[in-house]
Structures are given as C-alpha cells and as structure tokens.
Amino acid sequence: MSEIIVLTEEEKRRYSRQLMLFGEEVQLKLKKSRVAIVGAGGLGSPVAYYLAAAGIGKLRLIDYDTVSLSNLNRQILHWTSDIGKPKILSAKEKLTKLNPNVKIEVIKDKLSEANYRRLLEGMDLIIDALDNWQAKMLLNKACIRMKKPLIHAGVRGMYGQLLVIIPGKTPCLRCLIPSPETEIEKLPVFGTTPGVLGLIQVTEAFKLLTGYGEPLLNKLLIYDGYSLEFSYIDVTRNPNCPVCGEAPNEA
C-alpha cells in the first residue's frame, strides 16, 4: 500500500509564495520527488540549498571530499568552521536547519563503475555537480544505462555550460564531447559562476520533476559571466555515440 503524501499546514505556509504560482498539486509532485546530487562543492551547494528550500522530498548527497579553505569562495554550504569536515556532513547540517521537512541522505563515496548503481538507485533525477571530466563522463554513462534523467553543468572561471539529458530522447554528454577534455587539477573559478549554473540546474530539475514549465531539451546553454551573456547551441543525438547510440558499446 503506497504512502499518502499531503502538505502539512506548516509546509503550506513555508511554500506559500510558490503555491501562489503553481498550486498544491505541483508542490506535492516536488515533495514526492527524490534527487541525487553527485558532488557537494561549488555546484552541489546551491543545487542542494535551493532544492531543499523549494521542498523536494528527498535529497541524496554523494561526495567523498573534506572541506578546505580554498573551497570557501564558492561552496556556500561550507563555512570556515567546517574546514576538515566531510562535505556531506557539513552540507547536511545546513540543509536540515534550513528545511527539516526534507529527507537528507548522505553517502561518503566516490562514483565508480563498481558502485554507481548502488549510489543512484531509487532516485528520480540525477544532478551532475562534479568537478572533473572523467567523473562526469562516468556519471553520464551510468544515467544512460539506468535510464535516469541527468542535468549536467560544468564551470570554469566566469564561464559555464548546461545540458539536460533524457536517455533515449536527447543527446548525452558523450554525443557532444567524443573525447574527454584534458583534466586540470585545479581550475580557476569565480564564486558566482557555479552559483548561476547551479540555480539553472535546479530550475530545470523542477520542470522535469513536476511537468511545470518547458525544459531546455536538445540545447546546450553557454553562460559567459565576463560579458553577461547567455547563448544556446542546438544539439542532436549522435546515432553512433558509444554510450547512447543505437548500438552502444558501453565505451
């Protein structure tokens, strides 16, 4: 017998400005939703914060790193007093205080071929908040295999990109980037860049989870913070993509 989920009176007050916009039915869809955020840093911080504030039902935070001083210009869930703590515990502490109605599950682990099914199972949507291309490509492949929607974002300096991936319907990350980018150990990042991209990830996640609004499908969003411009590139699936093509070889 499935659990009956309703909005409490406290939740109706908490989300009153949203309810004015889209009503209780959409808010209930959000409350029933389960989202995994892979990475609790620059992108993961605003994504987790705003999903929790909006009333998502369950968040699963996946990260294996600890907070360091150099994180603090952009990773807003972590404070000076958190240096040395696991990021997932620092994040859970803040998110629980922000909205105790949201179930926060934390997993201190690194995504791999061996564990991705365990880490992502039971989730309705996955957020790519990772900071390196090897891990991003693995997460992309995992979501294609498990047929889970993925919202990718990447940042560098004052620039960023975003792609909404629906397995079988839109191009995947490998369609756009056949050869993974050269890894750089430490990227320059201005603090607002992951903030901007993270909030767009949340906006697109909300649309996919509730059906309210039009998701950004088959387009790559490019953000240029230096000149404050947004641009879009039409993208299509590659039928020969080794990950999501008609005859994927699991590359």
C-alpha positions as CSV (number, residue, x, y, z in Angstrom):
1,M,0.0,0.0,0.0
2,S,1.6,3.3,-1.1
3,E,2.0,6.1,1.4
4,I,-0.4,9.0,1.1
5,I,1.6,12.2,0.9
6,V,-0.1,15.6,1.7
7,L,1.1,19.1,2.5
8,T,1.1,20.0,6.2
9,E,-0.1,23.4,7.4
10,E,3.5,24.3,8.1
11,E,4.5,23.4,4.6
12,K,1.7,25.4,3.1
13,R,3.0,28.5,5.0
14,R,6.6,27.7,4.1
15,Y,5.9,27.4,0.4
16,S,3.1,29.9,0.2
17,R,4.8,32.1,-2.4
18,Q,5.4,29.0,-4.6
19,L,1.8,27.8,-4.1
20,M,0.6,31.2,-5.4
21,L,2.5,30.4,-8.6
22,F,1.7,26.8,-9.3
23,G,-0.6,25.4,-6.6
24,E,-0.6,22.4,-4.3
25,E,-0.6,19.7,-7.0
26,V,2.7,20.7,-8.3
27,Q,4.2,21.2,-4.8
28,L,3.1,17.6,-3.9
29,K,4.9,16.3,-7.0
30,L,8.0,18.1,-5.7
31,K,7.5,16.6,-2.2
32,K,7.3,13.1,-3.7
33,S,10.5,13.5,-5.8
34,R,13.9,12.0,-5.0
35,V,17.1,13.7,-6.4
36,A,20.7,12.6,-6.1
37,I,23.4,15.3,-6.2
38,V,26.8,13.9,-7.1
39,G,29.2,16.4,-5.7
40,A,28.7,18.7,-2.7
41,G,31.0,21.6,-3.8
42,G,30.6,24.6,-6.0
43,L,27.7,23.4,-8.0
44,G,26.3,21.0,-5.4
45,S,26.0,23.7,-2.7
46,P,23.4,26.0,-4.5
47,V,21.7,23.0,-6.0
48,A,21.1,21.3,-2.7
49,Y,20.2,24.6,-0.9
50,Y,17.5,25.6,-3.4
51,L,16.1,22.1,-3.8
52,A,15.7,21.9,-0.1
53,A,14.3,25.4,0.2
54,A,11.7,24.5,-2.5
55,G,10.5,21.4,-0.7
56,I,12.0,18.5,-2.5
57,G,11.0,15.2,-0.8
58,K,14.4,13.5,-0.6
59,L,18.0,14.6,-1.4
60,R,20.8,12.1,-1.6
61,L,24.2,13.9,-1.4
62,I,27.2,11.9,-2.7
63,D,30.7,13.1,-2.1
64,Y,34.0,11.8,-0.6
65,D,35.9,15.0,0.0
66,T,36.5,17.2,3.0
67,V,36.1,21.0,3.3
68,S,39.3,23.0,2.7
69,L,39.9,26.8,2.9
70,S,40.2,27.2,-0.9
71,N,36.6,25.9,-1.2
72,L,35.0,28.7,0.6
73,N,34.9,31.3,-2.2
74,R,32.2,29.3,-4.0
75,Q,31.0,26.3,-1.9
76,I,28.4,28.2,0.1
77,L,27.1,25.3,2.2
78,H,30.6,25.1,3.9
79,W,31.9,27.7,6.4
80,T,35.2,28.4,7.9
81,S,34.3,26.3,11.0
82,D,33.7,23.3,8.7
83,I,37.3,23.1,7.4
84,G,38.4,19.5,7.7
85,K,34.8,18.1,7.9
86,P,33.4,15.7,5.3
87,K,31.5,17.9,2.9
88,I,28.4,15.7,3.1
89,L,28.1,16.2,6.8
90,S,28.7,19.9,6.6
91,A,26.0,20.2,3.9
92,K,23.5,18.0,5.8
93,E,23.8,20.2,8.9
94,K,22.9,23.3,7.0
95,L,20.2,21.8,4.9
96,T,18.5,20.2,7.9
97,K,18.4,23.5,9.6
98,L,17.0,25.2,6.5
99,N,14.2,22.7,5.9
100,P,13.6,19.8,8.4
101,N,10.8,18.5,6.2
102,V,13.3,17.3,3.6
103,K,14.9,13.9,4.0
104,I,18.7,14.3,3.6
105,E,20.6,11.1,2.9
106,V,24.4,11.4,2.6
107,I,26.9,8.9,1.1
108,K,30.6,9.4,1.6
109,D,31.9,7.6,-1.5
110,K,33.4,8.2,-4.9
111,L,31.5,7.3,-8.0
112,S,32.9,4.3,-9.9
113,E,31.9,1.6,-12.3
114,A,31.5,-0.8,-9.3
115,N,29.2,1.3,-7.2
116,Y,27.2,3.7,-9.5
117,R,24.0,1.5,-9.4
118,R,24.0,1.4,-5.6
119,L,24.6,5.1,-5.4
120,L,21.9,6.2,-7.9
121,E,19.2,3.5,-7.4
122,G,15.8,4.8,-6.2
123,M,16.4,8.3,-7.5
124,D,14.1,10.1,-10.0
125,L,16.7,12.5,-11.2
126,I,20.5,13.0,-11.0
127,I,22.4,16.3,-10.8
128,D,26.0,16.4,-12.1
129,A,27.8,18.7,-9.6
130,L,31.2,17.1,-10.3
131,D,34.4,18.9,-11.0
132,N,36.3,16.7,-13.4
133,W,35.6,15.2,-16.8
134,Q,36.4,11.6,-16.1
135,A,33.8,11.5,-13.3
136,K,31.3,13.5,-15.4
137,M,31.6,11.0,-18.3
138,L,31.1,8.1,-15.9
139,L,28.0,9.7,-14.4
140,N,26.7,10.3,-17.9
141,K,27.2,6.7,-18.9
142,A,25.6,5.5,-15.6
143,C,22.5,7.5,-16.1
144,I,22.1,6.3,-19.7
145,R,22.4,2.7,-18.6
146,M,20.0,3.2,-15.7
147,K,17.6,5.4,-17.8
148,K,17.7,8.2,-15.3
149,P,17.4,11.9,-16.3
150,L,20.7,13.8,-15.8
151,I,21.3,17.6,-15.6
152,H,24.9,18.3,-16.4
153,A,26.7,21.5,-15.7
154,G,30.4,22.5,-15.9
155,V,32.2,25.7,-14.9
156,R,35.5,27.4,-15.3
157,G,36.4,31.0,-14.5
158,M,33.4,33.1,-15.4
159,Y,32.1,30.6,-17.9
160,G,29.8,27.6,-17.7
161,Q,27.6,25.2,-19.7
162,L,24.5,23.2,-19.0
163,L,22.8,20.2,-20.7
164,V,19.6,18.4,-19.8
165,I,19.9,14.7,-20.7
166,I,16.9,12.5,-21.1
167,P,18.1,8.9,-22.0
168,G,16.7,7.9,-25.4
169,K,15.3,11.4,-26.2
170,T,18.1,13.9,-26.1
171,P,21.9,13.8,-26.8
172,C,24.1,12.7,-23.9
173,L,27.3,14.3,-22.8
174,R,29.4,11.9,-24.9
175,C,27.5,12.9,-28.0
176,L,28.8,16.4,-27.5
177,I,32.3,15.6,-26.3
178,P,33.5,12.4,-28.1
179,S,36.9,12.7,-26.4
180,P,37.0,13.8,-22.8
181,E,38.6,17.1,-22.0
182,T,42.1,17.3,-20.7
183,E,42.0,17.2,-16.9
184,I,43.4,20.2,-15.0
185,E,43.9,19.6,-11.3
186,K,42.8,23.0,-10.1
187,L,40.5,25.2,-12.2
188,P,40.2,28.9,-11.8
189,V,36.6,29.6,-10.7
190,F,34.8,32.9,-9.7
191,G,32.4,32.1,-6.9
192,T,29.2,33.3,-8.7
193,T,29.7,31.0,-11.7
194,P,28.7,27.7,-10.1
195,G,26.0,29.7,-8.3
196,V,24.4,30.8,-11.6
197,L,24.7,27.3,-13.2
198,G,23.6,25.6,-10.1
199,L,20.4,27.6,-9.9
200,I,19.6,26.9,-13.5
201,Q,20.1,23.2,-12.8
202,V,17.6,23.5,-10.0
203,T,15.1,25.3,-12.3
204,E,15.4,22.5,-14.9
205,A,15.2,19.8,-12.3
206,F,11.9,21.4,-11.0
207,K,10.5,21.3,-14.6
208,L,11.4,17.7,-15.2
209,L,10.1,16.5,-11.8
210,T,6.8,18.4,-11.8
211,G,5.9,19.0,-15.5
212,Y,5.5,22.7,-14.8
213,G,7.4,24.8,-17.4
214,E,9.3,23.8,-20.6
215,P,12.6,22.0,-20.0
216,L,15.7,23.1,-22.0
217,L,15.9,20.0,-24.3
218,N,18.3,19.5,-27.2
219,K,20.1,22.7,-26.5
220,L,23.4,23.4,-24.9
221,L,23.3,26.5,-22.7
222,I,26.5,28.6,-22.6
223,Y,27.0,31.2,-19.9
224,D,29.5,34.0,-20.2
225,G,29.8,35.9,-17.0
226,Y,32.5,38.1,-18.3
227,S,30.2,39.9,-20.7
228,L,27.0,38.6,-19.0
229,E,25.6,36.7,-22.0
230,F,23.6,33.5,-22.4
231,S,23.7,31.7,-25.7
232,Y,22.3,28.4,-26.9
233,I,23.5,25.8,-29.3
234,D,21.1,23.3,-30.9
235,V,22.4,19.8,-30.3
236,T,21.3,16.4,-31.6
237,R,21.9,12.8,-30.7
238,N,24.8,11.0,-32.4
239,P,23.4,7.7,-33.6
240,N,27.0,6.3,-33.4
241,C,27.6,7.5,-29.9
242,P,29.3,4.7,-27.9
243,V,27.2,5.5,-24.9
244,C,23.7,6.4,-26.0
245,G,23.7,5.5,-29.8
246,E,21.6,2.9,-31.5
247,A,24.1,0.2,-30.7
248,P,26.1,1.4,-27.7
249,N,29.3,-0.5,-26.9
250,E,29.4,0.8,-23.3
251,A,32.6,2.8,-24.0
